[in-house]
Amino acid sequence: MSDNRNGTLIIIGGHEEREPSSERAILKEVASRVGGGKLVLATVASHHPEGYFEEYQKAFRDLDVGELVELYVEDRGEAGDHDKLRVLDDAAGVFFSGGDQLRITSQIGDSAIEDKVRRLYERGGVIAGTSAGASVMSETMLVKGTSQESHRIGDLHMAPGLGLIRDVIIDQHFAERGRFGRLIGAVAHNPRVLGIGVDENTAAIVEDGSLAVLGSGAVYIVDGSRVTYSNLTEARSDVTLSMHNMTVHVLAEGDRFDIARREPMPSRE
């Protein structure tokens, strides 16, 4: 399950601090990783992106980003446009803003833009995403499911993501929107997949096969590899999901997790 790519993923649970008067720990981390280079703000997830770029432009203004440029795709036909592709030239990182994760995959999935994003990641670049931009990073992404209640077996919708990280599934706005049940449901469908739930103003930073937590909330890891029983295939679709011997880790800022070994790691001092 380890990833042999060299880049860094910054998976943000949404509502990261953006006001210049706030600490902006996550955006500072993004800027630090970009190292004074060009950062592309991909607002593809939004049906109405007006204002997003200006908000992030203000948030990153004093954070040592060399250049902040916007990439928006109105429809899939623009995903191969030379002017759109040139935005990604010489980029050190890409930041996917929030909105609808299906809009990201439907507009740029299997396109020249996606190829350039993937190549940037593979050569050591930074790919960050908040909210919908976080969910889209996995091979299979959560699209829809009831929050704030126990998971019902038929109440889950998933779709292919960008596949920047394999064998995990990501959920965001996690504790704030009560999404524990639906992440468990996603893991129940395939216990090979590790569930990662990220709170708001919190980031899971993934590189070299490990995950580190930054921010004011928690990252929840749902591991179904030791599950001994699930009623997923036996019960009606309106029945509450039952799973036995599932493992859950709750990680706070400074905690780390070995994704391949599926176990917490000592925090770095």
C-alpha positions, 0 to 999 in steps of 0.5 A, spaced: 500 500 500 506 504 500 506 509 494 512 510 490 511 517 488 516 523 490 511 528 491 507 531 497 499 531 498 496 536 503 489 533 504 485 539 508 478 537 511 475 544 509 475 551 512 482 552 513 484 559 516 485 564 511 484 571 514 491 574 514 490 576 522 489 568 523 495 563 524 494 560 517 498 554 519 496 550 514 496 555 508 503 557 511 505 549 510 503 549 503 507 556 502 513 553 505 512 546 501 512 550 494 518 554 496 517 561 493 515 557 486 508 558 483 502 555 486 496 554 481 489 555 485 485 550 481 477 552 482 475 547 478 470 544 483 466 550 484 460 551 479 461 559 481 468 560 482 467 568 483 471 570 489 475 564 490 481 566 487 481 573 490 480 570 497 486 565 497 490 571 493 489 575 500 490 569 504 497 567 501 499 574 500 505 575 505 506 567 505 512 567 500 508 564 494 512 566 488 506 567 484 499 565 485 495 563 479 488 561 477 486 555 473 478 554 472 475 549 467 468 551 465 467 545 461 470 538 459 472 541 452 477 546 456 481 541 459 485 540 453 486 548 451 493 550 450 492 556 455 489 552 460 495 547 460 500 553 460 498 555 467 501 549 470 507 550 466 513 551 471 508 550 477 511 548 484 504 546 487 497 545 485 491 547 490 484 544 489 479 549 492 472 546 495 466 545 491 463 538 488 468 533 487 464 530 482 465 536 478 473 535 478 473 528 476 468 530 470 471 536 468 479 534 468 479 526 469 483 523 464 485 529 461 491 533 459 490 537 465 490 531 470 496 528 466 500 535 468 498 535 475 500 527 476 506 529 472 507 535 477 506 530 483 511 524 480 517 529 480 516 531 487 511 537 487 505 539 492 498 537 491 494 540 496 486 540 496 481 542 501 474 539 502 472 536 495 479 538 493 481 533 499 476 527 497 478 527 490 485 525 491 484 518 492 482 512 487 475 511 489 472 518 493 466 518 497 461 523 493 454 522 498 452 519 504 448 521 510 451 524 515 450 525 523 447 518 524 449 510 523 450 508 516 445 504 513 447 499 508 444 502 501 446 509 503 452 511 500 455 513 493 462 513 491 466 514 484 473 514 481 477 519 484 484 522 481 488 516 484 494 520 487 494 516 493 492 509 493 488 504 497 485 509 502 478 513 501 478 520 504 472 524 508 472 531 510 469 536 514 469 530 518 467 531 526 463 537 524 458 534 520 458 527 523 461 523 518 464 517 522 458 512 520 459 513 512 466 513 512 465 506 516 460 504 511 466 506 505 471 501 509 466 496 509 465 495 502 473 494 501 477 493 508 483 493 504 482 501 503 484 505 509 479 510 511 481 517 513 477 522 516 479 529 516 476 535 521 476 542 519 482 547 519 486 540 519 491 537 514 493 530 513 500 531 510 502 525 506 509 523 503 514 517 503 509 513 505 507 516 512 501 521 514 503 527 519 497 531 522 497 539 522 492 543 525 487 544 530 482 538 529 484 531 528 485 526 523 481 519 524 484 513 521 479 507 520 482 500 519 478 494 517 483 489 515 482 485 522 474 485 521 471 479 523 464 480 521 460 485 517 453 484 515 454 488 509 452 483 504 447 479 508 442 485 510 437 489 507 439 496 504 435 500 509 439 496 515 444 499 520 451 496 518 454 492 523 462 491 523 466 487 529 473 488 531 474 494 526 480 499 528 480 506 529 486 511 530 485 518 532 491 523 531 492 530 533 497 535 531 504 532 531 502 525 530 504 521 525 501 514 521 505 509 517 500 508 511 503 501 509 504 498 516 497 501 518 500 503 525 501 510 528 509 512 529 512 516 534 512 524 533 518 527 531 520 532 536 
